[in-house]
Amino acid sequence: SITDSEYRLSQHHLQGEIVKNLEKDIKQAEEELSLLKLAEKALSPTEGLIAKGMTGFINHFVRDLNAFIKTIWLYPLELAPVEHGESGVDLDYRFKVIVNDDPNHTSPDVSKTSVGMQEVIDLAFAAVSMTYLGLGSFPIFLDEFAKGLDHAHRQSAYQAIDYLINSKDYSQVFLVSHYQDGYGNLSDAEILVLCDSNVELPSNLVYNKHVKFG
């Protein structure tokens, strides 16, 4: 009948409108998904703007670390900068250590270097981090620092400690040492001796000037 035909036609139009609306919704969802993917890439910590920004900051930090290390280490020793290639950057916070400017003579991470190198790099990290964070009043504790270094590097390390003590950027530096060539090279330090039986004590050394241990 005409009535049934009209009904089927109206249903056909209705279904057509539903399909059109669904297609429109799908297209809008695809566009939003595409934008979200672009935003995800831009904000990714391994690629995009954030990765580039983090890489730039990390490499600036690494340059300052290397500058500090250079004041102690007597031959070239530096952390390699983070590289940002076409495939992004892998921020696993492992830093290759290059020795003697030789790319073929590297350690895959700081933890794979010698004990002496690790000590110096750790001190550089602490000092540079404190400068970046404005923690000039935060104490630096050095327990038997540079004990594992050879004589020349040990003297250089003590000079760096003396610089920290006399620098306005670091107000508290505590060095624990049983050896005169450690504490004896500091120009402006308060020497405290808990027990004089296992410490090298020159006859002219003034210690425990402002404290007394019972």
C-alpha positions as CSV (number, residue, x, y, z in Angstrom):
1,S,0.0,0.0,0.0
2,I,0.9,3.7,-0.3
3,T,1.1,4.0,3.5
4,D,3.5,1.1,3.8
5,S,5.7,2.5,1.0
6,E,5.7,5.9,2.7
7,Y,6.7,4.4,6.0
8,R,9.5,2.3,4.4
9,L,10.7,5.5,2.6
10,S,10.7,7.5,5.8
11,Q,12.6,4.8,7.6
12,H,15.1,4.7,4.8
13,H,15.7,8.4,5.0
14,L,16.0,8.1,8.8
15,Q,18.6,5.4,8.6
16,G,20.4,7.4,6.0
17,E,20.6,10.4,8.4
18,I,21.8,8.1,11.1
19,V,24.6,6.8,8.9
20,K,25.6,10.3,7.9
21,N,25.7,11.4,11.5
22,L,27.8,8.3,12.4
23,E,30.2,9.0,9.5
24,K,30.5,12.6,10.7
25,D,31.2,11.5,14.3
26,I,33.8,9.0,13.0
27,K,35.5,11.7,10.9
28,Q,35.6,14.0,13.9
29,A,36.9,11.3,16.2
30,E,39.7,10.5,13.6
31,E,40.6,14.2,13.4
32,E,40.8,14.4,17.3
33,L,42.8,11.2,17.4
34,S,45.2,12.6,14.9
35,L,45.6,15.8,16.9
36,L,46.1,13.8,20.1
37,K,48.9,11.8,18.4
38,L,50.6,15.0,17.4
39,A,50.3,16.4,20.9
40,E,51.6,13.1,22.3
41,K,54.6,13.2,20.1
42,A,55.2,16.9,20.9
43,L,55.0,16.2,24.6
44,S,56.9,12.9,24.6
45,P,59.9,12.7,26.9
46,T,61.8,10.8,24.1
47,E,60.9,12.9,21.0
48,G,59.3,16.3,20.3
49,L,59.6,19.6,22.1
50,I,59.8,18.3,25.7
51,A,62.5,15.8,24.7
52,K,64.5,18.5,22.9
53,G,64.1,20.8,25.9
54,M,65.1,18.1,28.4
55,T,68.0,17.1,26.2
56,G,69.2,20.7,26.0
57,F,69.0,21.1,29.8
58,I,70.7,17.8,30.5
59,N,73.6,18.6,28.1
60,H,74.0,22.0,29.7
61,F,74.2,20.3,33.0
62,V,76.7,17.8,31.6
63,R,78.9,20.6,30.3
64,D,79.0,22.1,33.8
65,L,79.8,18.6,35.3
66,N,82.7,18.3,32.8
67,A,84.0,21.7,33.6
68,F,84.1,20.8,37.3
69,I,85.7,17.4,36.6
70,K,88.4,19.1,34.5
71,T,89.5,21.1,37.6
72,I,90.5,17.7,39.3
73,W,91.3,15.1,36.7
74,L,94.7,15.6,35.2
75,Y,93.9,14.1,31.7
76,P,90.8,14.3,29.6
77,L,87.8,12.7,31.3
78,E,84.2,13.7,30.4
79,L,80.7,12.6,30.3
80,A,79.3,12.3,26.7
81,P,76.3,14.6,25.9
82,V,72.8,13.1,25.2
83,E,72.2,12.8,21.5
84,H,68.7,13.5,20.0
85,G,68.5,11.7,16.7
86,E,65.7,11.2,14.2
87,S,64.2,8.4,16.2
88,G,64.2,10.5,19.4
89,V,66.3,10.2,22.5
90,D,66.6,7.4,25.0
91,L,66.6,9.2,28.4
92,D,67.8,6.3,30.5
93,Y,70.1,8.6,32.5
94,R,73.1,6.5,31.7
95,F,76.1,8.6,30.6
96,K,79.0,7.3,28.6
97,V,82.3,8.4,30.0
98,I,85.0,9.3,27.5
99,V,88.7,9.0,28.5
100,N,91.6,10.8,26.8
101,D,89.3,12.2,24.1
102,D,89.2,8.8,22.6
103,P,85.7,7.7,21.5
104,N,87.0,4.1,21.4
105,H,88.0,4.4,25.0
106,T,84.7,4.8,26.8
107,S,82.7,3.3,29.6
108,P,79.0,2.7,29.0
109,D,78.0,4.4,32.3
110,V,79.6,6.2,35.3
111,S,79.0,3.0,37.3
112,K,81.5,1.2,35.1
113,T,84.4,3.6,35.7
114,S,87.1,3.3,38.4
115,V,86.3,4.1,42.0
116,G,88.4,7.2,41.8
117,M,86.6,8.5,38.7
118,Q,83.2,7.8,40.3
119,E,84.2,9.8,43.4
120,V,85.2,12.8,41.3
121,I,82.1,12.6,39.1
122,D,79.8,12.2,42.2
123,L,81.4,15.3,43.8
124,A,80.9,17.2,40.5
125,F,77.3,16.1,40.4
126,A,76.7,17.2,44.0
127,A,78.3,20.6,43.6
128,V,76.7,21.4,40.2
129,S,73.3,20.2,41.4
130,M,73.5,22.4,44.5
131,T,74.3,25.4,42.3
132,Y,71.4,24.7,40.0
133,L,69.0,24.3,42.9
134,G,70.3,27.2,44.9
135,L,71.2,24.9,47.9
136,G,74.3,26.8,49.0
137,S,73.6,26.1,52.6
138,F,73.2,22.4,52.1
139,P,76.1,20.4,53.5
140,I,78.5,18.4,51.4
141,F,79.8,15.3,53.2
142,L,83.0,13.7,51.9
143,D,84.0,10.5,53.7
144,E,87.6,9.6,53.1
145,F,87.3,11.4,49.7
146,A,90.1,10.7,47.2
147,K,91.6,7.9,49.2
148,G,91.6,5.7,46.1
149,L,93.3,8.2,43.9
150,D,97.0,8.4,43.1
151,H,99.0,11.1,44.7
152,A,98.8,13.7,41.9
153,H,95.0,13.3,41.5
154,R,94.5,13.3,45.3
155,Q,96.3,16.7,45.6
156,S,94.3,18.1,42.8
157,A,91.1,16.8,44.5
158,Y,92.0,18.5,47.7
159,Q,92.5,21.7,45.9
160,A,89.0,21.4,44.5
161,I,87.7,20.8,48.1
162,D,89.6,23.8,49.3
163,Y,87.9,25.8,46.5
164,L,84.5,24.6,47.7
165,I,85.2,25.6,51.3
166,N,86.3,29.1,50.2
167,S,83.5,29.6,47.7
168,K,80.5,31.6,48.7
169,D,78.3,29.1,46.8
170,Y,78.9,26.3,49.4
171,S,78.7,27.2,53.1
172,Q,79.2,23.7,54.6
173,V,81.8,21.2,53.5
174,F,82.5,18.2,55.8
175,L,85.6,16.1,55.1
176,V,86.3,12.9,57.1
177,S,89.9,11.9,56.7
178,H,92.6,10.0,58.6
179,Y,95.4,11.4,56.6
180,Q,97.3,14.6,56.9
181,D,97.4,15.1,53.1
182,G,93.6,15.3,53.2
183,Y,92.7,17.8,55.9
184,G,96.2,19.3,56.1
185,N,95.8,21.0,52.7
186,L,92.7,22.9,53.6
187,S,93.3,26.6,54.0
188,D,90.2,27.7,56.0
189,A,88.9,24.7,57.9
190,E,88.0,23.8,61.4
191,I,89.8,20.5,62.3
192,L,88.0,18.2,64.7
193,V,89.7,15.0,66.1
194,L,87.5,12.4,67.8
195,C,90.3,10.1,68.7
196,D,94.0,10.9,68.1
197,S,95.2,7.3,68.2
198,N,94.5,6.5,64.5
199,V,95.0,9.9,62.9
200,E,98.1,11.5,61.5
201,L,98.6,14.6,63.7
202,P,101.5,17.0,63.0
203,S,102.9,18.6,66.1
204,N,101.9,22.1,65.0
205,L,98.4,21.2,64.0
206,V,95.7,23.1,65.9
207,Y,92.5,21.1,66.3
208,N,89.4,21.0,68.4
209,K,89.7,24.7,68.8
210,H,86.0,25.3,69.5
211,V,84.8,21.9,70.6
212,K,85.7,19.4,73.3
213,F,85.0,15.7,73.3
214,G,84.6,14.1,76.7
